[in-house]
Amino acid sequence: MEAVLSIAGSDSSGGAGIQADIKTIAAHRLFAETALTALTAQNTLGVTGVLDVDPAFVTQQIDAVFEDIRPAAVKVGMVSSAAIIEAVADALERHGATNIVVDPVMVATSGARLISEDAVEALKARLLPLADVVTPNMPEAEVLCGFPVNDDASMERAARELAGRVRGAALVKGGHGVERADDVLVASTDAPACWLRATRIDTKNTHGTGCTLSSAIACGLAKGLPTEEAVRAAKDYVHGALASGLDLGRGSGPLDHMWNETRGRG
């Protein structure tokens, strides 16, 4: 059984962050490992508190994982400070980590900001160059690229620019669109764009969608799938988790991470 390491923040309500990653990895029948970067007090209505983990302790967690059960893939989610980003990047470089999926988490589904301004610059400089896949949504792509991302043309432009900053591919997610949920994957600056078209599922329960997708991609890479195949499989998994219709909480509820198990599809 291959292991997948999630480096991310904790979501006390269980729908996003480390908790969503663990459920996703388990649903893919892989072994979940974690390195906590932050504790959050949150639920489906919003985030009420964030407590960063000391960067030195983040390093300690990553070292402990790599020195024993080495992960076949790594997902990096919420890294809220420049110091934590430096610690994560240093550790991943030192251990020669492979199959790194970077989900540049900046704002929670509820709208709460989860990253400082200086951390954005550190993310661009230190984490993006290590990414085998980077998975921004449209607002995150705007921040990373510095121009509006609001239609197919600008999504493709952003994916192509980001592909030039990572060691692998860039996936710009279109879930913020009104009628569609089309994503675009670009493997390199001169590669043709690969559009992953999908109808938008009419649900308010999208808490943790980005966390789930990025960890599902990491699972595919850990299993040895090519990047495009891993992304397509992850998108299908998230589509099923949204379509399952789980309805918990009074706000934007979580996905049904175990939908494929409960329907007997294993």
Disulfide bonds with the S-S distance in Angstrom:
none
